[in-house]
Amino acid sequence: VVVKTSGAPAAAGADLRSLMKQIDPAVPVYRISSMEERIGATLQERRFITFLLTSFAALAVFLAGIGIYGVVSFQVTQRTQEIGIRMAPGAKRMQVMRLVLGHALGAVAVGTVIGVAGAFVVTRSLSSLLYRVAPTDPVSFVAAPALLFGLALLASYIPAAKAMRIDPIVALR
């Protein structure tokens, strides 16, 4: 039974119980709640799943940033002598930065293309979890790679800035 009230459902509960006893005393009246509470209870599981997915996605983005930083930093350490050799005859610091960022962002671009292609395939199976979003939502397919590309640029910039400060004489020793 749905009853429209002007006040709180708890206040109308006593009146509803007495009215139902007058109509038919054998009918039990229980679980009196507002429509917002009923809808909230049905959506509680979806909200929890959404919270978990969002938390894991944020953790994945964080770990991806740390991983990119680690790989690029290791690559700069391994290539210290090469960078020193490039800087000794006159390579500019911005050229060294472009070299490091170019390698890192090139790998990220390849991974992004593979990831977007894989996402097109996988989204069909996740369509039951989506609400008011198409499986091939263009905003999602642009925003996610842009976020990851920006994260990769930020994570790669720190080792690239370190590579720019390499002293050619120290690197060649």
C-alpha positions as YAML, in Angstrom:
chain: A
units: angstrom
residues:
- id: 1
  name: VAL
  ca: [0.00, 0.00, 0.00]
- id: 2
  name: VAL
  ca: [1.35, 3.40, -0.91]
- id: 3
  name: VAL
  ca: [0.11, 6.35, 1.10]
- id: 4
  name: LYS
  ca: [0.88, 9.97, 0.34]
- id: 5
  name: THR
  ca: [1.47, 12.02, 3.49]
- id: 6
  name: SER
  ca: [2.44, 15.58, 4.19]
- id: 7
  name: GLY
  ca: [4.56, 14.64, 7.21]
- id: 8
  name: ALA
  ca: [7.07, 12.00, 8.14]
- id: 9
  name: PRO
  ca: [6.14, 8.36, 7.41]
- id: 10
  name: ALA
  ca: [6.74, 7.37, 11.04]
- id: 11
  name: ALA
  ca: [4.09, 9.84, 12.21]
- id: 12
  name: ALA
  ca: [1.59, 8.51, 9.69]
- id: 13
  name: GLY
  ca: [2.40, 4.92, 10.68]
- id: 14
  name: ALA
  ca: [0.21, 4.89, 13.77]
- id: 15
  name: ASP
  ca: [-2.72, 6.37, 11.83]
- id: 16
  name: LEU
  ca: [-2.22, 3.84, 9.04]
- id: 17
  name: ARG
  ca: [-2.14, 0.92, 11.50]
- id: 18
  name: SER
  ca: [-5.36, 2.02, 13.21]
- id: 19
  name: LEU
  ca: [-7.05, 2.56, 9.83]
- id: 20
  name: MET
  ca: [-6.03, -0.90, 8.64]
- id: 21
  name: LYS
  ca: [-7.31, -2.49, 11.89]
- id: 22
  name: GLN
  ca: [-10.67, -0.88, 11.26]
- id: 23
  name: ILE
  ca: [-10.79, -2.21, 7.70]
- id: 24
  name: ASP
  ca: [-9.41, -5.71, 8.34]
- id: 25
  name: PRO
  ca: [-7.74, -6.65, 11.67]
- id: 26
  name: ALA
  ca: [-6.17, -9.77, 10.10]
- id: 27
  name: VAL
  ca: [-3.95, -7.75, 7.74]
- id: 28
  name: PRO
  ca: [-0.55, -7.06, 9.29]
- id: 29
  name: VAL
  ca: [1.03, -3.63, 8.81]
- id: 30
  name: TYR
  ca: [4.82, -3.63, 8.87]
- id: 31
  name: ARG
  ca: [7.85, -1.93, 7.34]
- id: 32
  name: ILE
  ca: [6.42, 1.55, 7.10]
- id: 33
  name: SER
  ca: [9.02, 3.74, 5.38]
- id: 34
  name: SER
  ca: [9.34, 6.63, 2.99]
- id: 35
  name: MET
  ca: [9.71, 6.13, -0.75]
- id: 36
  name: GLU
  ca: [13.24, 7.56, -0.55]
- id: 37
  name: GLU
  ca: [14.19, 4.88, 1.98]
- id: 38
  name: ARG
  ca: [12.71, 2.13, -0.21]
- id: 39
  name: ILE
  ca: [14.53, 3.34, -3.31]
- id: 40
  name: GLY
  ca: [17.73, 3.81, -1.32]
- id: 41
  name: ALA
  ca: [17.53, 0.24, -0.04]
- id: 42
  name: THR
  ca: [17.16, -1.15, -3.56]
- id: 43
  name: LEU
  ca: [20.12, 0.91, -4.79]
- id: 44
  name: GLN
  ca: [22.37, 0.17, -1.83]
- id: 45
  name: GLU
  ca: [24.07, -2.81, -3.46]
- id: 46
  name: ARG
  ca: [24.73, -0.92, -6.70]
- id: 47
  name: ARG
  ca: [26.15, 2.02, -4.76]
- id: 48
  name: PHE
  ca: [28.51, -0.30, -2.89]
- id: 49
  name: ILE
  ca: [29.66, -1.96, -6.12]
- id: 50
  name: THR
  ca: [30.16, 1.46, -7.69]
- id: 51
  name: PHE
  ca: [32.19, 2.59, -4.67]
- id: 52
  name: LEU
  ca: [34.37, -0.52, -4.88]
- id: 53
  name: LEU
  ca: [34.93, -0.14, -8.63]
- id: 54
  name: THR
  ca: [35.79, 3.54, -8.21]
- id: 55
  name: SER
  ca: [38.21, 2.78, -5.37]
- id: 56
  name: PHE
  ca: [39.95, 0.05, -7.35]
- id: 57
  name: ALA
  ca: [40.11, 2.29, -10.43]
- id: 58
  name: ALA
  ca: [41.71, 5.10, -8.40]
- id: 59
  name: LEU
  ca: [44.21, 2.63, -6.95]
- id: 60
  name: ALA
  ca: [44.98, 1.32, -10.44]
- id: 61
  name: VAL
  ca: [45.60, 4.84, -11.76]
- id: 62
  name: PHE
  ca: [47.87, 5.58, -8.80]
- id: 63
  name: LEU
  ca: [49.83, 2.35, -9.32]
- id: 64
  name: ALA
  ca: [50.08, 3.04, -13.06]
- id: 65
  name: GLY
  ca: [51.62, 6.44, -12.32]
- id: 66
  name: ILE
  ca: [54.13, 4.92, -9.91]
- id: 67
  name: GLY
  ca: [54.97, 2.21, -12.43]
- id: 68
  name: ILE
  ca: [55.52, 4.66, -15.26]
- id: 69
  name: TYR
  ca: [57.70, 6.81, -13.01]
- id: 70
  name: GLY
  ca: [59.75, 3.79, -11.97]
- id: 71
  name: VAL
  ca: [60.28, 2.51, -15.50]
- id: 72
  name: VAL
  ca: [61.23, 5.91, -16.93]
- id: 73
  name: SER
  ca: [63.49, 6.66, -13.98]
- id: 74
  name: PHE
  ca: [65.25, 3.30, -14.43]
- id: 75
  name: GLN
  ca: [65.57, 3.98, -18.14]
- id: 76
  name: VAL
  ca: [67.18, 7.38, -17.47]
- id: 77
  name: THR
  ca: [69.60, 5.76, -15.00]
- id: 78
  name: GLN
  ca: [70.54, 3.10, -17.57]
- id: 79
  name: ARG
  ca: [71.03, 5.70, -20.29]
- id: 80
  name: THR
  ca: [73.04, 8.21, -18.23]
- id: 81
  name: GLN
  ca: [76.21, 7.67, -20.30]
- id: 82
  name: GLU
  ca: [74.29, 7.96, -23.57]
- id: 83
  name: ILE
  ca: [72.71, 11.21, -22.40]
- id: 84
  name: GLY
  ca: [76.14, 12.48, -21.34]
- id: 85
  name: ILE
  ca: [77.54, 11.61, -24.76]
- id: 86
  name: ARG
  ca: [74.67, 13.49, -26.42]
- id: 87
  name: MET
  ca: [75.17, 16.56, -24.21]
- id: 88
  name: ALA
  ca: [78.96, 16.69, -24.56]
- id: 89
  name: PRO
  ca: [78.96, 17.81, -28.22]
- id: 90
  name: GLY
  ca: [76.17, 20.30, -27.58]
- id: 91
  name: ALA
  ca: [72.74, 18.69, -27.24]
- id: 92
  name: LYS
  ca: [70.41, 21.14, -25.57]
- id: 93
  name: ARG
  ca: [68.60, 20.30, -22.34]
- id: 94
  name: MET
  ca: [65.21, 20.49, -24.07]
- id: 95
  name: GLN
  ca: [66.41, 17.95, -26.63]
- id: 96
  name: VAL
  ca: [67.28, 15.56, -23.81]
- id: 97
  name: MET
  ca: [63.87, 16.15, -22.25]
- id: 98
  name: ARG
  ca: [62.16, 15.48, -25.60]
- id: 99
  name: LEU
  ca: [64.22, 12.30, -25.98]
- id: 100
  name: VAL
  ca: [63.16, 10.93, -22.58]
- id: 101
  name: LEU
  ca: [59.54, 12.05, -22.85]
- id: 102
  name: GLY
  ca: [59.33, 10.81, -26.44]
- id: 103
  name: HIS
  ca: [60.36, 7.29, -25.47]
- id: 104
  name: ALA
  ca: [58.06, 7.20, -22.47]
- id: 105
  name: LEU
  ca: [55.01, 8.71, -24.16]
- id: 106
  name: GLY
  ca: [55.53, 6.57, -27.26]
- id: 107
  name: ALA
  ca: [55.20, 3.45, -25.15]
- id: 108
  name: VAL
  ca: [52.17, 4.93, -23.38]
- id: 109
  name: ALA
  ca: [50.57, 5.75, -26.74]
- id: 110
  name: VAL
  ca: [50.95, 2.15, -27.91]
- id: 111
  name: GLY
  ca: [49.50, 0.89, -24.63]
- id: 112
  name: THR
  ca: [46.63, 3.36, -24.87]
- id: 113
  name: VAL
  ca: [45.71, 2.22, -28.37]
- id: 114
  name: ILE
  ca: [45.76, -1.42, -27.27]
- id: 115
  name: GLY
  ca: [43.76, -0.57, -24.14]
- id: 116
  name: VAL
  ca: [41.08, 1.36, -26.03]
- id: 117
  name: ALA
  ca: [40.73, -1.46, -28.53]
- id: 118
  name: GLY
  ca: [40.39, -3.95, -25.70]
- id: 119
  name: ALA
  ca: [37.87, -1.72, -23.94]
- id: 120
  name: PHE
  ca: [35.66, -1.70, -27.03]
- id: 121
  name: VAL
  ca: [35.58, -5.48, -26.86]
- id: 122
  name: VAL
  ca: [35.03, -5.78, -23.08]
- id: 123
  name: THR
  ca: [32.36, -3.08, -22.69]
- id: 124
  name: ARG
  ca: [29.71, -5.32, -24.21]
- id: 125
  name: SER
  ca: [29.93, -7.67, -21.23]
- id: 126
  name: LEU
  ca: [29.75, -4.77, -18.75]
- id: 127
  name: SER
  ca: [26.68, -3.14, -20.26]
- id: 128
  name: SER
  ca: [24.41, -4.56, -17.53]
- id: 129
  name: LEU
  ca: [26.35, -2.55, -14.92]
- id: 130
  name: LEU
  ca: [25.98, 0.74, -16.77]
- id: 131
  name: TYR
  ca: [23.22, 3.20, -15.96]
- id: 132
  name: ARG
  ca: [22.36, 5.93, -18.45]
- id: 133
  name: VAL
  ca: [25.68, 5.43, -20.22]
- id: 134
  name: ALA
  ca: [26.17, 3.66, -23.52]
- id: 135
  name: PRO
  ca: [28.83, 0.92, -23.60]
- id: 136
  name: THR
  ca: [30.75, 2.92, -26.20]
- id: 137
  name: ASP
  ca: [30.30, 6.34, -24.58]
- id: 138
  name: PRO
  ca: [32.56, 8.75, -26.50]
- id: 139
  name: VAL
  ca: [33.25, 10.89, -23.43]
- id: 140
  name: SER
  ca: [34.57, 7.86, -21.53]
- id: 141
  name: PHE
  ca: [36.67, 6.70, -24.45]
- id: 142
  name: VAL
  ca: [38.28, 10.14, -24.70]
- id: 143
  name: ALA
  ca: [38.50, 11.09, -21.02]
- id: 144
  name: ALA
  ca: [40.12, 7.88, -19.74]
- id: 145
  name: PRO
  ca: [43.00, 7.83, -22.26]
- id: 146
  name: ALA
  ca: [43.48, 11.58, -21.79]
- id: 147
  name: LEU
  ca: [43.71, 11.08, -18.01]
- id: 148
  name: LEU
  ca: [46.20, 8.26, -18.39]
- id: 149
  name: PHE
  ca: [48.23, 10.17, -20.96]
- id: 150
  name: GLY
  ca: [48.36, 13.19, -18.63]
- id: 151
  name: LEU
  ca: [49.38, 10.93, -15.75]
- id: 152
  name: ALA
  ca: [52.14, 9.44, -17.92]
- id: 153
  name: LEU
  ca: [53.35, 12.91, -18.87]
- id: 154
  name: LEU
  ca: [53.51, 13.94, -15.22]
- id: 155
  name: ALA
  ca: [55.20, 10.70, -14.13]
- id: 156
  name: SER
  ca: [57.73, 10.94, -16.97]
- id: 157
  name: TYR
  ca: [58.51, 14.61, -16.44]
- id: 158
  name: ILE
  ca: [60.35, 14.06, -13.14]
- id: 159
  name: PRO
  ca: [62.93, 11.61, -14.57]
- id: 160
  name: ALA
  ca: [63.18, 13.75, -17.73]
- id: 161
  name: ALA
  ca: [63.99, 16.80, -15.62]
- id: 162
  name: LYS
  ca: [66.63, 14.71, -13.83]
- id: 163
  name: ALA
  ca: [68.11, 13.72, -17.21]
- id: 164
  name: MET
  ca: [68.30, 17.38, -18.22]
- id: 165
  name: ARG
  ca: [70.52, 18.12, -15.21]
- id: 166
  name: ILE
  ca: [73.06, 15.38, -15.99]
- id: 167
  name: ASP
  ca: [76.56, 16.79, -16.15]
- id: 168
  name: PRO
  ca: [78.23, 15.38, -19.30]
- id: 169
  name: ILE
  ca: [81.65, 15.14, -17.67]
- id: 170
  name: VAL
  ca: [80.34, 13.18, -14.67]
- id: 171
  name: ALA
  ca: [78.25, 10.93, -16.93]
- id: 172
  name: LEU
  ca: [81.23, 10.08, -19.14]
- id: 173
  name: ARG
  ca: [83.38, 9.03, -16.18]
...
